[in-house]
Amino acid sequence: MGKQKSASTKRKLGKAAKSTRRVPLFVMAKTARKVTRNLKRRHWRSRKLKLK
């Protein structure tokens, strides 16, 4: 990320980057494949974050 972002903006972007990952395989195995999708998944081009 660039230098000209504030610390709070960087923190929000980092959290968003972590939360858009897929569900781990061990979670699928642990729940007998009942949890297979991350419903809060976000694509960078289609759904934007509400940041200023």
C-alpha positions, 0 to 999 in steps of 0.5 A, a space after each residue: 500500500 502507498 505511503 499517503 494513507 492514514 493508519 486507520 485507512 490502512 488498518 481497514 484495508 488490511 482487515 478487508 483483505 483478510 476477510 475476503 479469503 476463502 473458507 479454510 479446508 480444515 473448517 470444511 472438514 471439521 463441519 462435514 462440508 456444511 460450511 463451504 462458502 464465505 458469504 462475505 466474500 468481496 470481489 475487488 472490481 464489482 463491490 467496493 468498500 465504503 472508505 473515504 
